[in-house]
């Protein structure tokens, strides 16, 4: 799968995505991440990429013409792809969305900054752009959202995780609520012991215990995700 990232700050994206699972996925050829500097399409000798907002107000707004030219350059080189613009006003990104994007071959991620991108950029693309938010808070830029997006989608791709089963039993996967608590060695730590059922070797009982703990945790922490209990 190919990700193209359009940003004013390429190094914010390149370094983190070169490490850990996404870095290994790139080395293995399962994922391609190409980062493009929007400033290369800036206006004039100073490569201007933003301006003050019409109507007044604080901050700067990224110019629609600059961002559009950056996008068109990527599309000319690598194909149209599916365009994603990160904005606080966008549709909430969740596990269902990650699963949907993981079925695609090419996604172009546009990172807003400052006060965002001139609204005419998204308007010009119409249904050709998906405006996405990763949560109900405001970031300094879309670069952080782009990295979250790439990580969440990449780990669902074939061959990226060593254990495919892991992604199917995690929080939010396949309609689940929150994941059950996990334990490993040591068996006892500071007076706290691993639950006996996990040491029993009885997989039916272990599965039932995990379902119960998932349901309990979801009801307590995220009641909006409450799922019916099995059995």
C-alpha positions as CSV (number, residue, x, y, z in Angstrom):
1,X,0.0,0.0,0.0
2,X,1.2,3.5,-0.8
3,X,0.9,6.6,1.4
4,X,1.8,10.0,0.1
5,X,2.0,12.7,2.8
6,X,1.8,16.4,1.9
7,X,3.2,18.6,4.7
8,X,5.0,21.8,5.5
9,X,7.3,19.9,7.9
10,X,8.5,16.7,6.3
11,X,10.9,15.8,9.1
12,X,8.1,15.6,11.6
13,X,6.8,12.6,9.6
14,X,9.8,10.9,8.1
15,X,11.7,10.0,11.3
16,X,8.9,8.5,13.4
17,X,7.6,6.4,10.5
18,X,11.0,5.0,9.8
19,X,10.9,3.1,13.2
20,X,9.1,0.2,14.7
21,X,6.4,-1.7,12.8
22,X,5.8,0.8,10.1
23,X,9.5,1.1,9.5
24,X,9.9,-2.6,9.2
25,X,6.8,-2.8,6.9
26,X,8.5,-0.2,4.6
27,X,11.8,-2.2,4.6
28,X,9.8,-5.3,3.7
29,X,8.0,-3.6,0.8
30,X,4.6,-4.1,2.4
31,X,4.1,-0.3,2.7
32,X,5.5,2.7,0.9
33,X,5.5,6.1,2.6
34,X,6.6,9.1,0.6
35,X,6.7,12.5,2.2
36,X,6.3,15.7,0.1
37,X,7.2,19.2,1.1
38,X,4.3,21.6,0.3
39,X,6.7,24.5,0.4
40,X,8.2,23.4,-2.9
41,X,5.0,24.8,-4.4
42,X,5.0,28.1,-2.5
43,X,4.5,31.4,-4.2
44,X,7.3,33.7,-5.2
45,X,11.0,33.7,-4.2
46,X,10.1,33.3,-0.6
47,X,7.9,30.2,-1.3
48,X,4.9,31.7,0.5
49,X,2.4,29.0,1.6
50,X,0.0,30.9,3.8
51,X,-1.7,34.2,4.4
52,X,-3.9,36.1,6.9
53,X,-7.5,35.0,7.0
54,X,-10.2,37.1,5.2
55,X,-12.6,38.6,7.7
56,X,-9.9,38.9,10.3
57,X,-8.8,36.7,13.2
58,X,-5.6,35.3,14.5
59,X,-3.2,32.9,12.8
60,X,-2.5,32.1,9.2
61,X,-4.3,30.0,6.6
62,X,-2.7,27.7,4.1
63,X,-3.3,28.9,0.6
64,X,-5.6,26.7,-1.5
65,X,-3.6,27.2,-4.7
66,X,-0.4,26.1,-3.1
67,X,-1.9,22.9,-1.5
68,X,-3.7,22.1,-4.8
69,X,-0.5,22.4,-6.8
70,X,1.3,20.1,-4.3
71,X,-1.5,17.5,-4.6
72,X,-1.6,17.7,-8.4
73,X,2.1,17.1,-8.6
74,X,1.8,13.9,-6.5
75,X,-1.1,12.7,-8.5
76,X,0.7,13.3,-11.7
77,X,3.6,11.2,-10.5
78,X,1.8,8.4,-8.6
79,X,-1.9,8.4,-9.6
80,X,-5.1,9.9,-8.2
81,X,-5.3,7.9,-5.0
82,X,-7.8,8.6,-2.3
83,X,-7.3,12.0,-0.8
84,X,-7.6,12.6,2.9
85,X,-7.5,16.1,4.5
86,X,-7.1,16.3,8.3
87,X,-9.3,18.9,9.9
88,X,-10.9,19.1,13.4
89,X,-14.2,19.4,11.7
90,X,-13.8,16.2,9.8
91,X,-15.5,12.8,10.2
92,X,-14.2,10.8,13.2
93,X,-11.5,8.3,12.3
94,X,-12.0,5.0,14.1
95,X,-11.2,1.3,13.7
96,X,-14.0,0.8,11.1
97,X,-12.5,3.6,9.0
98,X,-9.0,2.1,9.4
99,X,-10.3,-1.2,8.1
100,X,-11.9,0.5,5.2
101,X,-8.8,2.4,4.2
102,X,-6.7,-0.8,4.5
103,X,-8.5,-2.2,1.5
104,X,-7.2,0.6,-0.7
105,X,-3.9,0.7,-2.7
106,X,-3.1,4.4,-2.5
107,X,-3.9,7.2,0.0
108,X,-2.7,10.8,-0.2
109,X,-2.7,12.5,3.2
110,X,-2.9,16.3,3.3
111,X,-1.7,17.9,6.5
112,X,-3.2,21.2,7.4
113,X,-1.3,23.6,9.7
114,X,-1.8,26.9,11.4
115,X,-5.5,27.7,11.1
116,X,-5.9,25.0,8.5
117,X,-6.3,25.0,4.7
118,X,-8.4,27.5,2.8
119,X,-11.9,25.9,2.6
120,X,-11.9,26.2,-1.2
121,X,-9.3,23.4,-1.5
122,X,-11.7,20.8,-0.1
123,X,-14.6,22.3,-2.0
124,X,-12.8,22.0,-5.3
125,X,-12.3,18.3,-4.8
126,X,-16.0,17.7,-3.8
127,X,-16.5,14.0,-3.1
128,X,-12.9,13.4,-4.2
129,X,-11.6,14.2,-0.7
130,X,-12.4,12.7,2.7
131,X,-12.1,15.2,5.6
132,X,-11.0,13.3,8.7
133,X,-10.5,14.1,12.4
134,X,-8.7,11.7,14.8
135,X,-10.5,13.1,17.8
136,X,-12.3,16.0,19.5
137,X,-9.3,18.1,20.2
138,X,-7.1,20.5,18.2
139,X,-3.5,19.7,17.2
140,X,-0.8,22.1,16.0
141,X,-0.8,20.3,12.6
142,X,-2.1,17.4,10.6
143,X,1.2,15.7,10.7
144,X,0.4,13.9,14.0
145,X,-2.9,12.8,12.6
146,X,-1.3,11.5,9.5
147,X,1.1,9.4,11.5
148,X,-1.7,8.0,13.6
149,X,-3.6,7.2,10.4
150,X,-0.7,5.4,8.7
151,X,0.1,3.4,11.8
152,X,-3.6,2.3,12.3
153,X,-4.1,1.4,8.7
154,X,-0.7,-0.2,8.1
155,X,-0.9,-2.7,10.9
156,X,-4.1,-4.2,9.3
157,X,-2.3,-5.0,6.0
158,X,-1.2,-8.6,5.2
159,X,2.3,-9.3,6.4
160,X,2.8,-6.2,8.5
161,X,2.1,-7.8,11.9
162,X,3.8,-11.0,12.7
163,X,0.6,-12.4,14.3
164,X,-2.5,-11.6,12.3
165,X,-4.7,-12.9,15.1
166,X,-3.5,-10.1,17.4
167,X,-5.3,-7.4,15.3
168,X,-8.5,-9.4,15.4
169,X,-8.9,-9.5,19.2
170,X,-7.7,-6.0,20.1
171,X,-9.9,-3.1,21.3
172,X,-12.5,-2.1,18.7
173,X,-11.7,-4.9,16.3
174,X,-14.7,-6.7,14.6
175,X,-17.2,-4.9,16.7
176,X,-15.5,-5.6,20.0
177,X,-15.4,-3.2,22.9
178,X,-12.2,-2.7,24.8
179,X,-9.6,-5.4,24.9
180,X,-9.3,-7.7,28.0
181,X,-6.3,-7.1,30.3
182,X,-3.1,-8.8,29.4
183,X,-0.5,-10.4,31.6
184,X,3.0,-11.9,31.3
185,X,5.9,-12.9,33.5
186,X,6.6,-12.6,36.4
187,X,3.7,-14.7,37.7
188,X,3.6,-12.7,41.0
189,X,4.7,-9.0,41.3
190,X,4.5,-6.9,44.4
191,X,1.7,-9.0,45.8
192,X,-0.3,-9.1,42.6
193,X,-0.7,-12.4,40.9
194,X,-1.7,-13.4,37.4
195,X,-5.4,-14.7,37.4
196,X,-5.4,-18.4,37.9
197,X,-7.7,-19.0,34.9
198,X,-4.9,-17.8,32.5
199,X,-2.6,-20.5,33.9
200,X,-5.2,-23.3,33.7
201,X,-4.6,-24.3,30.1
202,X,-8.4,-24.5,29.6
203,X,-8.9,-22.4,26.5
204,X,-12.6,-22.4,26.7
205,X,-12.5,-21.0,30.2
206,X,-9.8,-18.5,29.2
207,X,-11.9,-17.3,26.3
208,X,-14.9,-16.9,28.5
209,X,-12.9,-15.0,31.1
210,X,-11.5,-12.7,28.5
211,X,-15.0,-12.0,27.1
212,X,-16.2,-11.1,30.6
213,X,-13.3,-8.8,31.3
214,X,-13.7,-7.1,27.9
215,X,-17.4,-6.5,28.7
216,X,-16.7,-5.3,32.2
217,X,-13.9,-2.9,31.1
218,X,-16.0,-1.5,28.2
219,X,-19.0,-0.9,30.5
220,X,-16.8,0.9,33.0
221,X,-14.6,3.0,30.7
222,X,-16.5,3.3,27.4
223,X,-20.2,2.6,27.9
224,X,-20.8,4.0,24.5
225,X,-19.2,0.9,23.1
226,X,-21.1,-1.6,25.3
227,X,-21.4,-4.9,23.4
228,X,-23.7,-7.8,24.3
229,X,-22.1,-10.5,26.4
230,X,-21.7,-14.0,24.9
231,X,-23.6,-16.9,26.3
